[in-house]
Amino acid sequence: MEFIQKFRQAYNSIKSTRKAIVFSYLDEKIIISDIDFSPVAELLASLYSPEPRGRKPRDPVCVLRSLILMVMLNETSITRWAKRLRSDEFLSVIAGWEPGKSPSVSTFYQFLYRLQDGPYKKKCSHIEKPSELDKGWHKRNFKKEDKKKKKEQKKEIDHQKQDSITQKLAEELLANSEQPRQNDLTKRLQDLLMELGVKPSIKKELIDPMELELCGDGSSIVSGARKQGKCICNCLKEKNIRKCDCHRLYKDPDADFGYDPYRDEYYYGDTMYQICYSSKGHDLPVNIIAGPASETDYTLSLKAYDSCIKTFREHDITANITAAIMDAGHDAMGNYFYFRQKDIPALIPLNSRGAKEAYRDNIKLSSRGIPLCKGCIEMRHISYNKTKMKHSFGCPVKRGTHRKGNYIYVAHTEECPLGALCSPDTKHGPVVSISSRDNPRLFPDIPRSSQKFKELYKLRTGTERSNAAKKEAYPFHRARLKSRAARLIRLYLIAIVEHRKAIYKEDTKGLSKEQIVELFENKI
């Protein structure tokens, strides 16, 4: 309420230029004034000492509001943002500060450090805070390998090894499924996103928690630090060797080298994994985690979905995940095992290894894992018995159609390579029954050949759009962030903005600029 009162006073004090100011950054002003920060006030207050000595700290809610507004206005530098708040009085009021009394650059950075370190604790010489460990130079050694050899290794992934790794991780996550989340930076950011983004979107019916068709995908995040590091050896002076295998100093303590298949290049940084929900033309992030650039989607996906499920549970939201939609980069047995135990249908296309092995009783499979008839054509999916976990496939040339008001099955013999039906006297025959228990990878709950699989799989592009928006619409790379914590914080701030903009678009759908201005005036 105090923020709204300050805002109204500043707004009413400049009546002559009232409408022009409202039209300037109209969307951002309405969005930021509409956010209720009270659910996260206690979390933010816990980052500061309850009995501060000396000067009273700045209101952390206002600091967070300022940072969200900074992201909305595509500002990537905290230094430039602090100067901008001091020079623009009305913008300073929107951010929650009195004109000319906005915080300094160090206040914003201290807030980010506190968010990373967690609840306030008295300083102890035996404990190193996470934010302190990120500072300064870090001695590391990245072994140089031939790029051609790396590309060959990327093209020929050891799928058997990936199956083993994901299986072990899935078993570990399932064993600890009832354990709470670790009280780290990711948890605090997830709580902020849940309170400021996900819950308001559920309230606006942009997210249906009982029909969650979630899509997950990874994306490369480049570090703002120099990938070459700082040389500390004498190889160049004494041996005239520039690319040696000696230790170097790096500013970024967590980043490493990974391969970006989309750009076909190696990069220095992290891998971001994001889970999204798409509806009504909006792509809404539900959960984000970050890992080393060398970590694959095989393992990051399981960690992300596991933390997502726990976050919903700890926020007392009854969530029913009806589908987990991912690309072929997630095609490992451990993923299917995990989602099967969670009773979540996993929609994952087969990767390059396909389905080369044959099923029992000499039933051959296509590269998509669908049984082949004697004429080597993919058989038609008839039904799925969820209780017995059995798929039934029938003759591919026998299809149902409506004729004279009746639904009948017609055999298109001319399409059969053999020129004759194997079981001419049956409606579906020959019929092949396959159990999902035998191999959930080849025979998932929702068959890859079904129309439902195709329709649901189209939703996966929502995650790709959200990933691209974070890099392009909100120029993430220009921020040049030199720690994983800083990158993760900015990703979550962007995610909150994506939710609030979606809510704003729904609230102002079909309204003219004048009506939106009137809406803005009524809000204050």
C-alpha positions in Angstrom: 0.0 0.0 0.0 2.9 2.4 0.8 4.2 1.9 -2.8 0.8 2.6 -4.3 0.4 5.8 -2.3 3.9 7.1 -3.3 3.1 6.2 -6.9 -0.2 8.1 -6.8 1.4 11.2 -5.3 4.1 11.3 -8.0 1.6 10.6 -10.7 -0.8 13.4 -9.6 2.0 15.9 -9.2 2.7 16.1 -12.9 -0.8 16.6 -14.4 0.3 18.7 -17.4 2.3 15.8 -18.9 0.1 13.1 -17.4 -1.0 11.3 -20.5 2.4 11.5 -22.2 4.1 10.0 -19.2 1.6 7.2 -19.0 2.1 6.3 -22.7 5.8 6.1 -22.0 6.5 2.5 -21.0 2.8 2.0 -20.4 2.9 -1.8 -20.3 5.8 -1.9 -17.8 4.2 0.6 -15.5 0.9 -1.3 -15.3 2.7 -4.7 -14.9 5.0 -3.6 -12.1 2.2 -1.8 -10.2 0.0 -4.9 -10.4 2.5 -7.3 -8.8 1.7 -8.3 -5.2 5.1 -8.8 -3.4 3.5 -9.6 0.0 3.9 -13.4 -0.4 7.7 -13.1 -0.8 8.2 -10.4 1.8 9.1 -12.8 4.6 11.5 -14.7 2.4 13.3 -11.5 1.4 13.4 -10.2 5.0 15.0 -13.4 6.2 18.1 -12.5 4.1 18.8 -9.6 6.4 19.7 -9.3 10.0 16.7 -8.9 12.3 18.7 -6.5 14.5 20.9 -4.5 12.1 23.7 -2.4 13.6 24.1 1.0 12.1 22.1 2.2 9.1 18.8 0.4 8.3 19.0 -1.7 5.1 17.0 -0.8 2.0 13.6 -2.5 1.6 14.4 -5.8 -0.2 10.9 -5.8 -1.8 11.7 -2.5 -3.5 15.1 -3.8 -4.6 13.5 -6.9 -6.2 10.8 -4.7 -7.8 13.6 -2.5 -9.2 15.4 -5.5 -10.7 12.2 -6.9 -12.3 11.6 -3.5 -13.8 15.2 -3.4 -15.0 14.6 -6.7 -16.9 11.4 -5.5 -18.4 13.1 -2.4 -19.8 15.9 -4.6 -21.3 18.6 -3.1 -19.1 21.5 -5.5 -18.7 23.9 -3.4 -16.5 23.1 -2.8 -12.9 25.5 0.2 -12.9 23.6 1.9 -15.8 20.3 1.0 -14.1 21.3 2.7 -10.8 22.2 5.9 -12.7 19.0 5.8 -14.7 16.9 5.6 -11.5 18.7 8.6 -10.1 18.1 10.7 -13.2 14.5 9.6 -13.9 12.3 10.6 -11.0 9.1 9.0 -12.3 10.9 5.8 -13.1 12.4 5.8 -9.6 8.9 6.1 -8.1 7.6 3.2 -10.3 10.5 1.1 -8.9 9.4 1.9 -5.4 11.8 4.7 -4.4 11.5 8.3 -3.6 12.8 10.6 -6.3 16.5 11.0 -6.0 16.8 8.5 -3.2 17.1 5.3 -5.2 19.9 2.9 -4.0 23.4 2.8 -5.2 25.0 0.1 -7.4 26.4 -1.8 -4.3 23.0 -2.1 -2.8 21.7 -4.1 -5.8 24.8 -6.3 -5.8 24.5 -6.9 -2.0 20.9 -8.0 -2.5 22.0 -10.5 -5.1 24.7 -11.8 -2.8 22.3 -12.2 0.0 19.8 -14.0 -2.2 22.6 -16.4 -3.2 23.8 -16.9 0.4 20.4 -17.5 1.9 18.9 -16.7 5.4 21.0 -14.4 7.5 23.7 -16.0 9.7 26.3 -14.3 11.9 29.7 -14.2 10.2 31.9 -17.1 11.0 35.5 -17.7 10.0 34.9 -21.4 9.5 32.1 -20.9 6.9 32.6 -19.5 3.4 29.5 -18.0 1.9 28.6 -19.1 -1.7 28.8 -15.5 -3.0 32.4 -15.1 -1.6 33.5 -18.4 -3.2 32.4 -17.0 -6.6 34.6 -13.9 -6.4 38.2 -13.5 -7.5 40.3 -15.8 -9.7 40.0 -19.5 -9.7 42.7 -21.9 -10.7 41.5 -24.5 -13.2 42.8 -26.8 -15.9 40.7 -27.6 -19.0 42.4 -30.3 -21.1 42.5 -29.4 -24.8 41.1 -32.0 -27.2 40.9 -32.2 -30.9 37.7 -30.7 -32.1 37.2 -33.2 -34.9 37.5 -36.0 -32.4 34.9 -34.3 -30.1 32.4 -34.0 -33.0 32.8 -37.7 -33.8 32.1 -38.5 -30.1 29.1 -36.2 -30.2 27.7 -37.9 -33.3 28.2 -41.4 -31.9 27.0 -41.1 -28.3 27.4 -44.1 -26.1 23.7 -44.7 -25.5 24.4 -47.8 -23.3 26.4 -45.6 -20.9 23.7 -42.9 -20.9 21.1 -45.5 -20.1 23.2 -46.6 -17.1 23.8 -43.1 -15.9 20.1 -42.0 -16.2 18.9 -45.2 -14.6 21.1 -44.7 -11.5 20.0 -41.0 -11.2 16.3 -42.0 -11.6 16.6 -44.6 -8.8 18.3 -42.0 -6.6 15.7 -39.3 -7.2 12.8 -41.8 -6.7 14.4 -43.0 -3.4 14.5 -39.3 -2.2 11.2 -38.2 -3.7 9.7 -37.5 -0.3 12.7 -35.4 0.9 12.3 -31.6 0.8 14.3 -29.5 -1.6 17.7 -28.2 -0.5 17.6 -24.7 0.8 19.9 -23.3 -1.8 19.7 -20.4 -4.4 17.6 -22.5 -6.8 15.0 -23.2 -4.2 14.7 -19.5 -3.3 14.3 -18.6 -6.9 11.7 -21.3 -7.5 9.7 -20.0 -4.6 9.9 -16.4 -6.0 8.7 -17.7 -9.4 5.9 -19.7 -7.8 4.6 -16.8 -5.8 5.0 -14.0 -8.3 4.5 -15.9 -11.5 3.0 -19.4 -11.4 0.3 -18.9 -8.7 -1.0 -15.6 -10.3 -1.1 -17.4 -13.7 -3.1 -20.3 -12.1 -5.5 -17.7 -10.6 -5.9 -16.1 -14.1 -6.6 -19.6 -15.5 -3.5 -19.4 -17.8 -2.3 -22.6 -16.2 -4.5 -25.6 -15.4 -2.7 -27.5 -12.5 -4.9 -30.5 -13.1 -4.0 -30.8 -16.8 -0.3 -30.0 -16.8 1.2 -30.9 -20.2 4.8 -29.8 -19.5 7.6 -29.5 -22.0 11.3 -29.5 -21.2 14.3 -28.6 -23.1 17.9 -27.5 -22.5 19.7 -24.5 -24.0 23.3 -23.2 -23.9 24.1 -20.2 -21.8 27.4 -18.5 -22.5 29.5 -17.1 -19.7 30.6 -13.5 -19.6 34.1 -14.5 -18.5 37.0 -15.0 -20.9 37.1 -18.7 -21.9 40.9 -18.4 -22.5 41.4 -17.6 -18.8 44.6 -15.9 -17.5 47.9 -17.6 -18.2 50.1 -18.2 -15.1 52.9 -20.4 -16.6 56.0 -19.5 -18.7 55.2 -21.8 -21.6 54.9 -18.9 -24.1 58.1 -17.2 -23.0 60.3 -20.3 -22.6 58.8 -22.7 -25.1 56.8 -20.4 -27.4 53.7 -22.5 -26.8 50.4 -20.6 -26.6 47.9 -23.5 -26.0 49.5 -25.5 -23.3 47.9 -27.9 -20.8 49.0 -25.9 -17.7 46.6 -24.5 -15.1 45.1 -21.1 -15.8 43.1 -18.6 -13.8 39.4 -18.1 -14.6 36.8 -15.6 -13.3 33.9 -18.0 -13.6 34.2 -20.8 -11.0 31.4 -23.0 -12.3 31.4 -22.7 -16.1 33.0 -25.3 -18.3 33.1 -26.2 -22.0 30.2 -27.8 -23.8 28.9 -28.5 -27.3 25.9 -26.6 -28.8 24.4 -28.8 -31.5 22.1 -26.0 -32.7 25.0 -23.8 -33.6 27.5 -26.7 -34.1 30.1 -25.1 -31.9 31.8 -25.4 -28.5 31.1 -22.7 -25.9 32.1 -21.8 -22.4 29.3 -21.5 -19.8 26.3 -23.4 -18.5 23.4 -25.5 -19.7 20.0 -24.1 -18.8 17.1 -26.6 -18.6 13.6 -25.1 -18.6 10.1 -26.7 -18.1 7.3 -24.7 -19.7 3.5 -24.8 -19.9 2.0 -23.4 -23.1 -1.6 -22.2 -23.4 -3.6 -19.4 -25.0 -0.6 -18.4 -27.0 1.6 -17.9 -23.9 4.7 -20.0 -23.1 5.0 -19.9 -19.3 8.2 -21.2 -17.5 7.4 -23.4 -14.5 10.9 -24.4 -13.4 14.5 -23.7 -14.4 17.7 -25.3 -13.3 21.3 -24.8 -14.5 24.2 -27.2 -14.8 27.7 -27.4 -16.4 27.9 -26.9 -20.1 29.1 -30.5 -20.4 26.0 -32.0 -18.7 23.4 -33.4 -21.1 19.6 -33.2 -21.2 19.5 -36.9 -20.1 20.3 -36.0 -16.5 19.2 -32.3 -16.3 15.7 -33.3 -17.3 15.2 -35.7 -14.5 16.6 -33.2 -11.9 14.3 -30.4 -13.3 11.1 -32.5 -13.3 11.9 -33.8 -9.8 12.4 -30.3 -8.3 9.3 -29.1 -10.2 7.1 -31.8 -8.6 8.5 -31.1 -5.2 8.0 -27.3 -5.6 4.3 -27.8 -6.4 3.9 -30.1 -3.5 5.7 -27.8 -1.0 3.5 -24.9 -2.1 0.3 -27.0 -1.5 -0.7 -27.0 -5.2 -2.4 -30.1 -6.3 -0.7 -30.7 -9.6 -1.5 -33.5 -12.1 1.2 -33.8 -14.8 -0.6 -35.4 -17.7 2.4 -35.4 -20.1 6.2 -34.8 -20.1 7.1 -33.8 -23.6 10.8 -33.8 -24.6 12.9 -34.2 -27.7 15.0 -37.1 -28.8 17.9 -35.9 -26.7 16.1 -37.3 -23.7 15.8 -40.9 -25.1 17.3 -42.9 -22.4 15.9 -45.8 -20.4 16.3 -44.0 -17.0 13.9 -41.2 -18.2 11.2 -43.7 -19.1 11.7 -45.6 -15.8 11.4 -42.4 -13.8 8.2 -41.2 -15.5 6.7 -44.6 -15.4 7.2 -44.7 -11.6 5.6 -41.3 -11.3 2.7 -42.4 -13.6 3.5 -39.6 -16.1 3.2 -40.4 -19.8 6.6 -39.5 -21.4 6.5 -38.3 -25.0 10.0 -38.7 -26.4 10.9 -39.6 -30.0 13.5 -42.3 -30.6 17.0 -41.0 -31.2 19.6 -42.1 -33.8 19.9 -45.6 -32.5 16.2 -46.1 -33.2 14.8 -49.6 -32.6 17.2 -51.9 -34.3 16.6 -54.9 -31.9 13.7 -57.2 -32.6 10.9 -57.9 -30.2 10.0 -61.3 -28.9 8.4 -64.0 -31.1 10.4 -62.6 -34.1 8.3 -59.5 -34.3 10.3 -56.9 -36.2 10.2 -53.2 -35.3 10.5 -50.1 -37.4 13.0 -47.3 -36.6 10.2 -45.6 -34.6 9.6 -48.8 -32.5 6.4 -49.8 -34.2 5.8 -53.5 -35.1 6.1 -54.4 -38.8 3.7 -56.7 -40.6 4.8 -59.4 -43.0 4.9 -56.8 -45.7 7.3 -54.7 -43.7 4.7 -51.9 -43.2 4.2 -50.2 -39.8 1.1 -51.8 -38.2 -1.9 -49.7 -37.1 -2.4 -49.0 -33.4 -5.7 -50.2 -32.2 -5.9 -49.7 -28.5 -4.0 -49.5 -25.2 -5.0 -51.3 -22.0 -3.7 -49.1 -19.2 -4.4 -51.8 -16.5 -2.5 -54.6 -18.3 -0.1 -52.0 -20.0 -0.6 -53.6 -23.4 -0.7 -52.1 -26.8 -2.6 -53.8 -29.6 -1.5 -53.3 -33.3 -3.5 -54.5 -36.3 -3.2 -54.9 -40.0 -2.1 -51.6 -41.6 -4.4 -51.9 -44.6 -7.6 -52.4 -42.6 -9.0 -49.1 -41.5 -12.2 -47.8 -40.1 -14.6 -45.6 -42.0 -18.2 -44.3 -42.0 -20.5 -45.7 -44.7 -24.3 -45.3 -44.8 -24.3 -44.2 -41.2 -22.4 -47.2 -39.9 -18.8 -47.4 -38.8 -17.1 -50.3 -40.5 -13.6 -51.6 -41.3 -12.5 -51.7 -44.9 -9.5 -53.7 -46.2 -7.5 -51.8 -48.8 -5.9 -54.8 -50.4 -4.3 -52.7 -53.2 -2.0 -51.1 -50.5 -0.6 -54.4 -49.3 2.9 -55.3 -50.7 2.0 -58.9 -50.5 -1.1 -58.4 -52.6 -3.2 -60.6 -50.3 -4.6 -60.3 -46.8 -2.9 -62.5 -44.1 -6.2 -62.8 -42.1 -9.0 -61.9 -44.5 -11.8 -63.1 -42.2 -10.9 -60.9 -39.2 -11.7 -57.2 -38.6 -8.2 -56.2 -37.4 -6.1 -59.3 -37.9 -3.4 -60.2 -37.7 -3.2 -58.6 -34.3 0.1 -58.1 -32.3 0.0 -57.4 -28.5 2.9 -55.7 -26.9 3.5 -55.0 -23.2 4.9 -51.6 -22.2 6.5 -53.3 -19.2 8.9 -55.2 -21.5 10.5 -52.0 -22.9 8.9 -48.6 -22.1 11.3 -46.9 -24.4 10.1 -48.7 -27.5 6.5 -49.0 -26.4 5.5 -45.9 -24.4 2.0 -45.3 -22.9 1.1 -43.0 -25.8 2.3 -44.6 -29.1 4.5 -42.5 -31.3 2.4 -43.3 -34.3 -0.9 -42.0 -32.6 -2.5 -38.7 -33.4 -2.5 -37.8 -29.7 1.4 -38.1 -29.6 1.7 -35.8 -32.7 -0.7 -33.2 -31.2 1.0 -33.1 -27.8 4.5 -33.1 -29.3 3.7 -29.8 -31.1 3.6 -28.2 -27.7 7.3 -28.7 -27.2 8.1 -25.7 -29.4 6.8 -23.5 -26.6 9.9 -24.3 -24.5 12.1 -23.4 -27.5 10.3 -20.1 -28.0 10.8 -19.3 -24.3 14.4 -20.2 -24.4 14.9 -18.0 -27.5 13.0 -15.1 -25.9 15.3 -15.1 -22.9 18.3 -14.7 -25.3 16.8 -12.3 -27.9 13.8 -10.4 -26.5 15.6 -10.0 -23.2 19.3 -9.7 -24.4 20.8 -12.2 -21.9 24.2 -12.3 -23.6 24.7 -8.5 -23.2 24.7 -8.8 -19.4 28.0 -10.7 -19.6 27.4 -12.5 -16.2 30.5 -14.2 -14.8 28.9 -16.7 -12.4 26.2 -19.4 -12.6 24.4 -17.8 -9.7 24.1 -14.4 -11.5 22.9 -16.1 -14.7 20.3 -18.2 -12.8 19.0 -15.1 -11.0 18.5 -13.2 -14.2 16.8 -16.2 -15.9 14.3 -16.4 -13.1 13.7 -12.6 -13.2 12.9 -13.0 -16.9 10.6 -15.9 -16.2 8.6 -13.8 -13.7 8.3 -11.1 -16.3 7.1 -13.6 -18.9 4.2 -14.6 -16.5 3.3 -11.0 -15.7 3.3 -10.0 -19.3 1.0 -12.9 -20.2 -1.4 -11.8 -17.4 -1.3 -8.2 -18.6 -2.1 -9.3 -22.2 -5.1 -11.3 -21.0 -6.3 -8.3 -18.9 -5.9 -5.8 -21.7 -7.1 -8.0 -24.6 -9.3 -6.0 -27.0 -8.7 -2.7 -25.2 -7.6 0.5 -26.9 -4.7 2.6 -25.6 -7.1 5.1 -24.1 -8.9 2.3 -22.2 -5.6 0.9 -21.0 -4.6 4.4 -19.7 -8.0 4.5 -17.9 -7.3 1.0 -16.5 -3.9 2.3 -15.3 -5.4 5.3 -13.6 -8.0 3.2 -11.8 -5.2 0.9 -10.5 -3.5 3.8 -8.8 
